[in-house]
Amino acid sequence: MTSFCVMKLLCQASRNETRFAKRFCGTLLSRTTQKEVFPPFWMAAPDPKKTNVLVFTQPFCTAEKPHKDPKTKAAFGSVGRRIPYRILHVINQDGESLGDMHRAEALRLMDEHDLKLVLLRENTEPPVYRLMTGKQIHEEKLKRAEKEKARSRTVLVQKELSFSSAIAKNDLETKTKQITHWIEKKYHVKVTIRQAKDSNTDMFMLFDQILETLSDKATYLSKPKAIKEGMSTCILRHMSDKEMKAHQKMEKQKNSMVRKDENEDPKSTELH
């Protein structure tokens, strides 16, 4: 009789455990929305050695977890009060450095002057933040958008032009005008000259003649060279701002030396 009562109590306890596990799992399922992926949960599984055991199971799911691309940069703008760094290098709205300070001090200055804190350089130690007005942030966004648009438009274009060394003077002037038009658009221009049989004109002199006409705009990207017998080529490009300034400076010096020589010539003739 005693053993029968003990068995009955064990069966009752087993049924209670199963009922509790089902109730617990039902509560978890009811809290989970349809859009969310089911997280791992406890559920009852039969075990040959034990009556009821709770085991940890992972439900099957094909949805990938969202991951952040480390190369993507945050958009330029106010960071609010979300600053993960303890020490910051702060620049004020006029571009002057305020030195390194605690983030609490930077936030105090932001609130005190009614400004916004913007992250400039994150890879430095400490990272650099700047206090800016809303107008300054808007203008900086416009500048960055223009730079990005100009960068996307920058496509290398190369034009090609070929003619014979026996080309007439008028035709050479026409070709030079076409090259000038392309150079002003900042295209690369590949010029190829073929040596005519009955022409004694030096192809390299023609290259230099074309470049002399474009001396204030173009320079060689690839100097003239023979690619095969009776044919030579070069590539012209637009000069950079630095090269143009150096060229203008050189031209001024050359003109001043010419004027100086012209002024000295009458005196020398009189002495003679």
Buried (B, 14 or more C-beta within 10 A) or exposed (E): EEEEEEEEEEEEEEEEBEEEBEEBBEEEEEEEEEEEEEEEBEBBEEEEEEEBEBEEEEEEEEEEEEEEEEEEEEEBBBBEEEBEBEEBBBBBEEEEEBEEBEBEBBBEBBEEEEBBBBBBEEEEEBBBBBBBEEEBBEEBEEEEEEEEEEEEEEEEEEBEBEBBBBBEEEEBEEBBEEBBEBBEEEBBBBBBBBBBEEEEBBBBEBBEEBBEBBEEBBBEBEEBEEEEEEBBBBBBBBBEEEEBEEBEEEEEEEEEEEEEEEEEEEEEEEEE
